[in-house]
Amino acid sequence: MKQLTVILYNIRSTYNVGAILRTCDCLGVEQVIFTGYTPFLDKGLPHEQEKLRKQIHKTALGAEDTVAFSRAEIGAAIKNLKEQGFCVVALEQGEKSLNLADSPELPEKIALILGEEVHGIPNELLAQCDQLLEIPMLGQKESFNVSVATGIALWELTKSDLSGTRKHLRTPQ
């Protein structure tokens, strides 16, 4: 089973943060690291924290309480994860990015960096990554919403671990 860490770099929207936390819970991500100006649940004065928590909760639906998370400086987070044996992977289009549809071979310990909604991940951070992953697209747009892209990438990275797993079947009322 893969060990997954997700790093959120400069994600602006609390709704994207909440949706990503919910996806991380559903797909067994061990921890989420908030970096840059990504809204964090303990940032600011108590009334500001409460506002952030409510906004994140709107899409996280409780996953903010079930997924381990912390805040770190991005460079320190990358260095620390590499020292722990993680392959640091950026979800970003690039000349050397691997196509996720090709189910690339990746190690069991993966730290996935997700970048800012409009500009993505800066080149100086991409240079610190072990690999780039890209989601192929057929339409005119060049990218998915970051929370949607997270779901696609994490599904691809965990699907082999999900075979036969059906814990949350809904039963008819």
C-alpha positions as CSV (number, residue, x, y, z in Angstrom):
1,M,0.0,0.0,0.0
2,K,1.3,3.4,-1.0
3,Q,2.3,6.0,1.6
4,L,1.0,9.4,0.3
5,T,1.6,12.9,1.5
6,V,0.0,15.9,-0.2
7,I,1.7,19.3,-0.2
8,L,-0.6,22.3,-1.0
9,Y,1.5,25.2,-2.3
10,N,-0.2,28.6,-2.5
11,I,-3.7,27.2,-2.9
12,R,-5.9,30.3,-2.5
13,S,-9.4,29.0,-2.3
14,T,-10.7,27.6,1.0
15,Y,-13.2,25.6,-1.0
16,N,-10.4,23.9,-3.0
17,V,-8.5,23.2,0.3
18,G,-11.7,21.6,1.7
19,A,-12.3,19.5,-1.4
20,I,-8.7,18.3,-1.4
21,L,-8.9,17.4,2.3
22,R,-12.0,15.3,1.6
23,T,-10.4,13.6,-1.4
24,C,-7.3,12.9,0.7
25,D,-9.5,11.3,3.4
26,C,-11.3,9.1,0.8
27,L,-8.1,7.9,-0.8
28,G,-6.0,7.3,2.4
29,V,-3.5,10.1,2.2
30,E,-1.5,10.0,5.5
31,Q,-0.9,13.8,5.8
32,V,-1.4,17.1,4.1
33,I,1.2,19.8,4.4
34,F,0.0,23.4,3.9
35,T,2.7,25.7,2.5
36,G,3.0,29.3,1.2
37,Y,-0.2,31.3,1.6
38,T,-2.6,28.2,1.5
39,P,-5.3,28.9,4.1
40,F,-4.5,27.0,7.3
41,L,-6.9,26.1,10.1
42,D,-4.8,27.7,12.9
43,K,-3.9,30.9,11.1
44,G,-4.9,34.3,12.5
45,L,-7.0,35.4,15.4
46,P,-9.7,33.1,16.8
47,H,-12.5,34.7,14.8
48,E,-10.4,34.4,11.6
49,Q,-9.7,30.8,12.4
50,E,-13.4,30.1,12.8
51,K,-14.2,31.7,9.5
52,L,-11.5,29.6,7.7
53,R,-12.8,26.5,9.5
54,K,-16.3,27.1,8.3
55,Q,-15.3,27.8,4.7
56,I,-13.0,24.7,4.6
57,H,-15.7,22.6,6.3
58,K,-18.2,23.5,3.6
59,T,-16.4,21.2,1.1
60,A,-14.3,19.0,3.5
61,L,-17.4,17.8,5.3
62,G,-15.4,16.8,8.3
63,A,-12.3,15.6,6.6
64,E,-10.5,18.5,8.2
65,D,-10.8,16.5,11.4
66,T,-9.8,13.1,10.0
67,V,-6.7,13.9,7.9
68,A,-3.5,14.8,9.6
69,F,-2.2,18.2,8.6
70,S,0.6,20.6,9.4
71,R,2.1,23.8,8.1
72,A,5.7,24.1,6.8
73,E,7.9,26.1,4.6
74,I,7.9,24.4,1.2
75,G,11.7,24.0,0.8
76,A,12.0,22.5,4.3
77,A,9.0,20.2,3.6
78,I,10.6,18.8,0.4
79,K,13.9,18.3,2.1
80,N,12.4,16.5,5.1
81,L,10.2,14.2,2.9
82,K,13.2,13.3,0.8
83,E,15.2,12.5,3.9
84,Q,12.3,10.2,4.9
85,G,12.6,8.3,1.5
86,F,9.7,10.0,-0.3
87,C,9.7,10.5,-4.0
88,V,8.6,14.2,-4.4
89,V,6.3,14.5,-7.4
90,A,4.7,17.7,-8.8
91,L,1.4,17.6,-10.6
92,E,2.4,19.9,-13.4
93,Q,2.8,19.9,-17.2
94,G,6.4,19.9,-18.4
95,E,8.8,18.7,-21.0
96,K,9.8,15.7,-18.9
97,S,6.4,15.0,-17.1
98,L,5.1,11.5,-17.1
99,N,1.6,10.9,-18.4
100,L,-0.7,9.6,-15.6
101,A,-2.8,7.7,-18.1
102,D,0.3,5.5,-18.8
103,S,0.3,4.4,-15.1
104,P,3.9,5.3,-14.6
105,E,5.9,3.2,-12.1
106,L,6.4,5.1,-8.9
107,P,7.8,4.1,-5.5
108,E,5.6,3.3,-2.5
109,K,6.3,6.6,-0.7
110,I,5.1,9.6,-2.7
111,A,4.8,13.3,-1.8
112,L,2.5,15.0,-4.3
113,I,2.8,18.8,-4.7
114,L,-0.2,20.7,-5.9
115,G,0.3,24.3,-7.0
116,E,-1.5,27.6,-7.1
117,E,-4.7,27.7,-9.1
118,V,-3.6,30.1,-11.9
119,H,0.2,29.9,-12.1
120,G,0.9,26.3,-10.9
121,I,4.2,25.4,-9.4
122,P,7.2,27.8,-10.0
123,N,10.2,26.4,-11.8
124,E,12.5,26.7,-8.8
125,L,10.2,24.2,-6.9
126,L,9.9,22.0,-9.9
127,A,13.7,21.7,-10.0
128,Q,13.6,20.2,-6.5
129,C,11.1,17.5,-7.5
130,D,12.1,14.0,-8.4
131,Q,9.4,13.7,-11.1
132,L,6.6,15.6,-12.7
133,L,3.2,14.0,-13.4
134,E,0.7,15.3,-16.0
135,I,-2.9,14.6,-16.6
136,P,-3.6,14.4,-20.3
137,M,-6.5,16.4,-21.7
138,L,-8.5,16.5,-24.9
139,G,-10.2,19.9,-24.7
140,Q,-9.2,23.4,-25.3
141,K,-8.3,24.2,-21.6
142,E,-4.8,23.6,-20.4
143,S,-5.7,22.5,-16.8
144,F,-8.3,21.2,-14.4
145,N,-9.4,22.9,-11.2
146,V,-6.8,22.0,-8.6
147,S,-9.2,20.0,-6.5
148,V,-10.4,18.0,-9.5
149,A,-6.8,17.4,-10.6
150,T,-6.0,16.2,-7.1
151,G,-8.8,13.7,-7.3
152,I,-7.7,12.4,-10.6
153,A,-4.1,12.1,-9.6
154,L,-4.7,10.5,-6.2
155,W,-7.1,8.0,-7.8
156,E,-4.5,7.0,-10.3
157,L,-1.8,6.7,-7.6
158,T,-4.0,4.6,-5.3
159,K,-6.2,2.6,-7.6
160,S,-4.1,-0.6,-7.2
161,D,-4.6,-0.4,-3.4
162,L,-8.4,-0.1,-3.8
163,S,-9.1,-3.4,-5.5
164,G,-11.8,-5.2,-3.6
165,T,-12.4,-2.3,-1.2
166,R,-16.0,-1.4,-0.7
167,K,-16.4,-0.2,2.9
168,H,-19.0,2.5,2.4
169,L,-21.8,0.9,0.4
170,R,-25.1,2.8,0.7
171,T,-28.1,0.7,1.4
172,P,-31.6,1.6,0.0
173,Q,-33.9,3.3,2.5
